[in-house]
């Protein structure tokens, strides 16, 4: 079994300068827009997993995990799991473990796997969030903001086209 763990491949090549700049500008624009709108609207539109979402959206936009349905759907599904668990069973070590496991399974079943969203049940359970409005702000609204920014950033240049699919 241990021989399987040594790996056989090599690390991928460093991205070109344009892709690195896309990641830099996308991260700044995505989190900056959500932060600005948070201040202007007076409602929370940010949470920590959105930083990881930006990595996928702007450094690996071609990945299935970085498509709009995965970003928005994954965050909503995983957060709903966290809210259901805290509502039914409270918050604790086992609730966190089960919440993450169920979120992963549901994202797979619904074809909306988005790795950063795997942290959402932990966000809900560790913060003690009981308000189902959390699904709207920051989760849904923040996810949509990041996808909208990605629509602009990831389509700069003739050869770029994003997203690969919506549904």
Beta strands, then each sheet from edge to edge (+ up, - down):
end
